[in-house]
Amino acid sequence: MSGGPPKGLPSTGPHSLLDMPHPLAGSSSEEAVGGDSTPSPDLLMARSFGDKDLILPNGGTPAGTSSPASSSSLLNRLQLDDDIDGETRDLFVTVDDPKKHVCTMETYITYRITTKSTRVEFDLPEYSVRRRYQDFDWLRNKLEESQPTHLIPPLPEKFVVKGVVDRFSEEFVETRRKALDKFLKRITDHPVLSFNEHFNVFLTAKDLTAYKKQGMALLTRVGESVKHVTGGYKLRSRPLEFAAIGDYLDTFALKLGTIDRIAQRIIKEEIEYLVELREYGPVYSTWSALEGELAEPLEGVSACIGNCSTALEELTDDMTEDFLPVLREYILYSDSMKSVLKKRDQVQAEYEAKLEAVALRKEDRPKVPADVERCQDRMECFNADLKADLERWQGNKRQDFRQLLMGMADKNIQYYEKCLMAWESIIPLLQEKQEAK
């Protein structure tokens, strides 16, 4: 896996690990950090991802150019841009048609998984199978076992508070279906995970029972190394770029968690306000029955409040179904990335321990053991895969949040426009009564 022969060990006596060349040293001029100054995490992140972080995906809107007439038109343009590379794909997976199954021992939901592909790994051009949530969980565990150096997309949380969320309600099932569909599409778009044998089995096998009974599959050599304890050896320090990634993930998850909590409080308050509005409007309608000249304006106010209630309900549903799930997905995504980063640290700790043991030998030119070379290769593999997946994740994050925030702005504009139109509609009625006097 390494790009060349292993780097030589010190030739004369023991040396500190700090003096030993890092396996990735010199691989990229952008990663070299000179002097004693320590760049900020933001600068390190920018160096790790290159100049692409400074440019919005799909070109964005350059400074000084005019924006589309409305947020809706911009959102549509973003969605069209997303489909440009669809023609180059050779694997398409969708999750739909949820069905409820009532058995003697349990009740559960299954989803239809439809796969279309031109890859030689698939015997047929199209497959259709049904899977339940625990099957998706099995797939993710298998991907973590067999691809420990890669970032595995998160699944929607399984835990449901009984009495608070009805896991068989249409709203909950549809929200979970969307999340499961996105989970599979994330894997499908990955250049390595999409070719995993367990993913192929998940998409094509009519029944997964036989595969599940096989027990834990043999792990790859990388996986075995990750599972091993490194003999109590403590990692001296992460390379600066990976330390910056860890700091970024901590801050990112903290900020998203705060936004998620506040958003949930806002939605709760909107729902409570909606209940009040639904009680408030009919009062004007019953009052109008007691009035003569004011009857028509009062009915207009009642209808206006009813229209505002409908608009608020739509806005609340959009926030619940579209906004919150994205926040939670990326909170879970950050946890998945931290897990991969921790595995990378374990491999580095193992490499440092073995390297130090060899360096402390009394030989003039100690021979590099094969296990040290393999450990170095594993660490380089982890570094390369982690950085590639992080860059891909950053691209997806930019794309998802651009669409999310633009959609949220669009929905709020529509809400206030509907409320404005509703209130403006009763002004002529009030003006007519005033002129009649």
N, C-alpha and C positions, 0 to 999 in steps of 0.2 A: 504493500500500500504506500510505502514511502516513495518519494520522488527520486531517491538515489541511495547510495550505500550509507549505512549508519555513521554518524559523526564519531570521530575517534575520542577515546577517553584520555585523561591526563597521562602523560608518559613518565612523569617522575614523582612518585610518592603521592600521598593523599592531598586533596585540595577541597576547598569548600564548594558546595553545590552552586553557590552564587557565581563562582568563577567558571563553571562548566558551561559550554555552549548550549543554548536551548535548541531543541530539535527544530523549531520553526524559525530560528534566528536567520536573518538574511533571506527569507523566502519572499519578502515583499518590502520594498523601501518605505511604504506607507505605514508599516507596522513598527518600524524601528523608532525607539524613543531615546533620544540622546540626552546627555547631561543629567543633572540631578533633579531637574524640575519635573513635576508630575502633572501631566495634562489633566484637565477637568474631565469628568465622565462624559459630558456632552461632546467634547472634542474627540474623545476616544471613540464614542459611538459613531460620530461622523466619519472618522478615519476608517472604522471597521466596515461601514456600509458604503463608503465612497461618496462621490458627489451626487449619486442618485437620490439620496435623501433630501437634497435641496430642491428637487424637481418633482412636482406632482405627477402621479401616474397619468397616462393617456395625454400628456402634454399640458394639462391644466389650462388656466387662462393667464397668459403673460401679462405683466404689469403694463398699464397704459392702453390696453385693449378694452373694448366695450364688452360688458357681460350680457348674457341672454336677457330677454325681456322679463322673464319671471323665473322663480326658483323651480317651477315645474319643468320648464323647458331645459334648464340646466340638468336636472335630475334625469330627464329622458336622454339627454346627450350622454351622460355618464353611463347609463345602462346600455346604450347602443355601443359605446366604446368597449364595454366589457365583452361583447360578443364577437369582436373582430377576429380573435384568434380561435374561435370555435371551429373553423373549418380545418384547422391543423390537428385537432384532437382525434384520437382513435379509440377512446373509451368514454362512454356516457352512462351514468348511473342516476336513477331517480327513485325516490321513496314516496309512495302514495297509497291510497286505498286502505286506510286503517280499518281493521275489523275487530270486534269484541268477541272473545271466546269465553263461554261460561262452562266450566268443568266442575266435577264433583269436589275437587280439592282446591281449585283456585279459579280466578277470573283474570284474564290478561288480554292485551291488545297485540295484534300482529300487523305488520306493514308489508306491503308488496314492494319488492326490490326488482326493478327492471334494469337490465344491463344490455347495452348494445356496443359491440366492439368488432374491429377488424384485426385485432392482434392474433398472432399465431398461437398464443397460449390458450385461447378459447376455442373449443371444438365447434361451437355454434356461434352464429352472428348475434343471437339474442337469447337472453335467459330471463325467466321470471320466477322468483321464489318468494316465500313469505318468512319474515323474521320477527322475533319479539325483542324487547329491550335487552334481555340477558344474552341474546346472541350477539348484539352489537358490543356488549361488554366483553364477551369472549374474544371477539375479533380484536378489540383494542389491547387486551392483555397479551394476545399472541403477537401483535405488532411490537409491543414493548419488549417482549422476550427476544424476538428474532431480530429486531432493529434497534438495539439500545443506543446507538449513536445518533438517532434521528428524533426529531420532535413529532410526537404522535398527537394529532388533533384531539381535543377533549370531547367527551360525551356530555349531553345535558345531565344535570344532577338527577340521580335516581330517587333520592330521599324526598318524600312528600309528607307534609304534616297532615295527618288525618283530622277531618273535621274542618280544616282550613281550605284545603285544595282537593277538589274531586278529581282524582286521576282518570276517571272515565268520562268526564265532561267533554263535550265537543271542543271547547276552547283549549283545554289542557292537551288533549290528544293532538289537535292541530299544531299547537306550539311545539310539542315534542316531535311531531313528524317533520316540521321544518328544520329543527335542530339536527335530527338524525340524517336528513337529506344533506344538510350542509356538512356534517361529519364525513359522509361518504364522498362527497364532492371534493373535500379537502384532500382525502387520500387519493382520489382519482387524479387530481392535478399534480400530485407529488411524483417526481421522476424515479424515485426508488420504491416508495411504499406501494405504489399502484401495481408493481410487478411482484409483490410479495405473494408467496404460495397460499398463505392463510386467507388473504384477501380474495384470491381466486376461488378458494373453496367456499368462502362466505357468499360470493356472488352466484355460484353455479350449483352447489350441492342442494339437492332437494331436502335432505335431512342432515343436520349437523350432529346428531346424537352420536354417531359412530366416531366422528372426529373428536368430540369432547371426551369420550371414554378412553381415548388414547393417553390421557393424562398430559402432564407437562412435557412439551417437546424438548428435545435436546437443544440447548442454547448454543449459539455461535461462540467462537473463541473469544470474541469481544465481550459477549454477554457473560461468559464464564468468568472472565477477568473482573468484570464489574461486580459480579456476585461475591467474589472472594473478598475476604477481609484482608486489609493490607498490613497485617501484623502490628496494628497499633501505631503505624507510622503516620505522623500528622503532616498534612500538606504545608509546605513552607509558605507559599504564597501563590495566589493565582496570577497568571500573566495580567498585565494592566488592562488589556482589552476585555478579558473575561471578567475581571473584577468590576469593570465599568458596566458590563452587561448585567451582572448580578445586582448592582446598585440601581440600575435603570428598571429592572423588573420589580424590585421592591417598591420603588416610588410609583411605578405605573400601576401596580395592583392596589396600592394604597389610595391613589387618586380615583381609580375606577370604583373602588369599594365605597368611597365617600359619595361619589356621584350616584351610585346605585341606591344607597340608603336614602339620599335626599329625593331622588326621583320617585322612589316608592312612597315616601311621605307625601309628595306632591300629588301623586295619583290617588292616594287614600283621601286626601283633602278634596280633590276634584270629585271623587265618587260621593263623598258626604255632601258637597255643594250641589251635585246633581240630584240627590234625593230631595234636598230643600227646594230646588227649582221645580221639580215635578209636583210638589205640594203647593208651591207658590202660585203657579200659573192658573190652576183651576179656581182659585179664590176670586180672581178677577171675573171669571166666567159666571160664577154663581152670583156675584155682586151685580153683574150687568142685568140680571133678571129683575132686580129691584129698581132699576133706573130707566128713565125714558130717553132723554137726549144723550146720556152718556153710555148707553147700552153698546152702541157700535164701537166707540173707542176702547171701551173696556174689553170687549171681545177681541179687539185687535191686539191689545196688550197681552191677553192670555195666549193668543196664537203666537205672538212674538216670543214670549218666554218658552213656549213649547218648541219653537224652532231653535232657540238657543240651547235648550236641553238636549235636543237631538245632535246638534253640532258638538257639544261638549262630550256627549257619550262617544261619538266617533273619534274625537281627539284622544280620550282616555283609552279606548280600545287600541288605537294605533300605538300609543306609548307602551301599553302593556304587552302587545303582541310583537312589535317591531323594535322598540328602543331597548327595553330591559333585557331581552334575550341576548342581544349583541354585547351589552356590557358584561353579562354573566359569562358568556362564552370566552371573552378575552381575559376575564379574571382567572378562569380555569386554564386558559392558554398560558398565562404567566406562570401558574403552578407547574404545568407540564414542562415548560422551558427550564424552570428552576431544577426540576428533577433530572433533566438531561445534563444540566450544568454540574449538578452534584456527582453524577456518574463520571463525567469528564474529570472532575477533581480526584475521584477515587483512582482512576487510571493514572493520572499524573503522580499521585502519591505513591502508587506502586512502582512507577518508573523511577522516581527520585530515590526510593528506598533501595531498589536494585542497583541503580547507578552509583549510589554512595557506597554500597557494600563492595562493589568492584573497585571503586576508586581508592578504597582504604587498604587494598592489598599491597603487599610489600614488593611486588614484582616491578621491574623497571618499565616494561611495556605490557601491561595486562591485556589479555585477549578479551574481546567483547563477547560475552556469552550470548547464545542464540536467544535465550529467554528475554534478555535485555533488549535485543533488536526487535523482537516481536512486541514487547511492551511499548517501545518507542513508536513502532508502526501503529499500534492501537491508539496511542495518544494523538498521533498526527491525524489518524482517521477521525477520531472524535472532534479534534479541532476543526478540521475541514468540513465535516458534516454539520457540526453545530453552527458554524458561521454561515454556511450555505442555507440552512433551514431558517436561521434568524433573519437573514436578508429576505428570504421568501415570505416569512411571517410579517416583517415590517412592510413589505409591499402590499400584502393582503390587508394589513391593519389600516394603512393609509386609504386604500380603496374602500374598505368597509365603513370607516368612520366618515369619510367624505360623503358617501351616499347616505349614511345614517343621519348626519347633522343637516345635510341638505333636505332630506326627507322630513326631518323634524321641523325645520323652518317652514317648509312648504305646507305641512299639516297645520301649523299654528296660523299661518297667513290665511289659509282656507277657513279656519275656525272663526277668526276675527272678521273676515269678510262676510261670512254667513250671519254672524251676530249683528254686524253693521247694517246689512241689507234688511234684516228682520226689524230692527228698530226704526230704520228709515221708512219702512212700509206703513207705519202707523202715523207718521207726521201729517200726510194729507188728510187723514180722518180728523185729526185734531184741528187742523187749519180750517176745514169745512165747517165745523161746529162754531168756530170763532167768527167766521165771516157771516154765518147765519144770524148770529146775534146782532 
